[in-house]
Amino acid sequence: MSRKVVVTGLGIISALGTGAENNMIALSEGHTGIASVEHLKTRLKDEFVLGEVKCSNDELKHLLGINKQLLISRTCLLAFHAGREALEMSGLKEDEIKSCGLISGTTVGGMDLTEQIRDFTTEKNLKKILSNHPCGDTTEKLASFLGIKGFTTTYNTACSSAANAIMFAARLIKSGRADRILAGGTDALSCFTLNGFNSLMILDRNPCRPFDQSRSGLNLGEGAGYILLEAEEVAKPGKALVYLSGYANSNDAHHQTASSPEGTGAILSMQKAMEVAGISCSEVSYINAHGTGTPNNDASEARAIATLFGPNVPPYSSTKSLTGHTLGACGGIEAVFSVKSILNQEIYAGINFTLSDEDLDISPLTHNRKGQINHVLSNSFGFGGNNSSLIFSKI
Amino acid sequence: MAVYLKASSMVSAQDTLNRSDMPENLVNAENSALKTRPCNYKDYLPAASLRRMSRIVKFSLVSAFDCLNQLEDFTPDAIITSTGLGCLEDTITFLTQMHQNEEKLMNPSSFIGSTHNSIGGQIALLKKLRIPNLTHTQMEGSFESALIDAMMMLEDGEANNILVGGFDEITPETILLWKNMGCLSENEVNRETLVNSTNKGIIPGEGAGFFALSKNKDQSSKVKLCGIRIRHSYNGGLNVAVSEFLSEYDMKPGDIDLLILGVDGTPDTHTLLNLTNNDFENATVAAFKHLSGSFNTDTTFAFWLAGCAIVNGKIHPECCLKGANIRKFKHVLLVNSSKAGNFTFIYLNDDLE
């Protein structure tokens, strides 16, 4: 069986705001969500800017109607917001939600709670806190919050987690094993990841500048992005927004944390995704790049785009200049942006770009642009050489 | 469509590496935990990279490479790994360093090693495999989730050969945590006490199992993997859920020769034993968690055991809860449960026709 997969619901929470509408206003006006640290309790508070969701945990709970006293990770709270919005938009009935599957990506799970334990021998809430720790627990809690009882699982492939979750969901639906799956990812900011990326010396102290010659690192962000995928034949009339037409994952096999200078893995994943979608390079209308703002990623990704697309390089940009790098969630958040680009027939430039690398004769989009947008390619690359690409197509 | 198990490798508390059966002499838990047997890492891994690898990375890579080394003409088209908690030693090291150094002058090694997909990434890196590389993490269903992914890729023609594996580790800190939370077994767990005990805790364990799956059959195809299922909710009881699962393969419980159960000595897993009350009248019933210890991906050990049982026509008497331990095992079913009340089923057989 080979069925077409459609997107029927979108849900997002990021530094740009709560919900798809607020995110799209910020994106189209070029408002950045990257700012001084307000919520994360870290000693590095004054040293870095972050793409924080502008709500405390209590505010997030209030918006969700959850008891303030409930011990729950921020990663879960973010997921609840985005997951709920995607299901509401899709208009699924209770029994349809029940049989729906859930594939989620996350890299930190409940780390935001675990890292607050200073002494494991004296902590009174140890069992409760640690039960939130596994990545898989975040997904189970999300399923339970939404009333989903179908196949539920989690990917953690670092920064490509959500993209891989969406790919897995698409494969399950395309082959007839499932009709409906909510897929995407969630990650809250944590001191663990902030210190991790700081120790790797790939954080920029100032707002990041993806693909710009002066770029010197990424800004971490947080959020969640989920899309509801359905087989075209079961989607309700008028609900299908776009097709998820292509997907692929490959491995760079170059270095544990860095990308190869040629972008071998990135070329493989983009190429394979286009094959699955049945489209050629010249048909891609826009690339929502991984574009973290690190010297290594952006050089490798831009090189891969230049090599693969040759004379047909489509407009490309990184929305991480506005949201920050949301790690396990970015594939979900950027999937929402990609779908919106097709629906609004508009592509979004991101900010802070002036000049390309000297050895590169391509450059990213610098202004939002209206036009015919048929196919959007979205890249998510992670540690371990993990490269994933998704393609969304106009119906 | 059929999926064949071509090679298996298990690193565990028992002497299972490099073997296709259970060793005669078994190891008991020490200080209430079952740690993996030390292996000779240098036989499998480049000496220069050993220094930077944590224990779980090393023993998991040993398992992966041992599995690949058994086959001459096996080129994987995908690597699918699974882990419940990822690389805990590195995670704890980085957290401790972060607290002690007050977020200053942090060493990145343990952060790099802490990611759940670092082992999948290392396999790709060391073997130069530029192929899909995915990591599932769904607590006690992690390995089954990876198997479902692998089977799908093979069935849908996305791959001919796949290396699939699962791994988790214990550290002195996690054993202490289990103890402080009252989750550690207060008594020794053996074949008898697995079934009858009222232990509140378990014997934590660790290990890594890797398996070469293929849709092509040849002389190295030993076992057929027929189906995997994760049940998050079920109506009508476990017996009904199992029967439903088996009926998809035109099988019924009475056809099963070997039933491997994830009993761990706590009352939580006694539900599994109810399966043997009426149905499964022809099955030898086996257990494994007293030998592997309990960990999120411990069904890798059961999966390895199932393969060995089919090939050898016997299981170690210490695994055997009921029935003959030496006989032909044609149809094998694994049933495991999670703390959250989910169940997983894996059905294998020797049908290589």
Interface residues (C-beta under 8 A of the other chain):
Chain A: T42 R43 L44 T107 T114 E115 R118 F120 T121 L126 K127 L130 H133 P134 C135 G136 D137 T139 E140 A143 K149 G150 F151 T152 T153 T154 Y155 N156 T157 A158 N164 F168 R171 L172 S175 R177 C191 F192 N195 G196 N198 S199 L200 A248 N249 S250 N251 D252 A253 H254 H255 Q256 T257 T264 G265 L268 G382 F383 G384 G385 N386
Chain B: I79 G84 L85 G86 F94 L95 M98 H99 E102 E103 K104 M106 N107 P108 F111 I112 S114 T115 H116 N117 S118 G120 G121 Q122 A124 L125 K127 K128 L129 R130 I131 P132 N133 L134 T135 H136 T137 Q138 M139 G141 S142 S145 D149 M152 M153 E155 D156 E158 E173 L176 L177 N180 M181 C183 I230 H232 S233 N296 A340
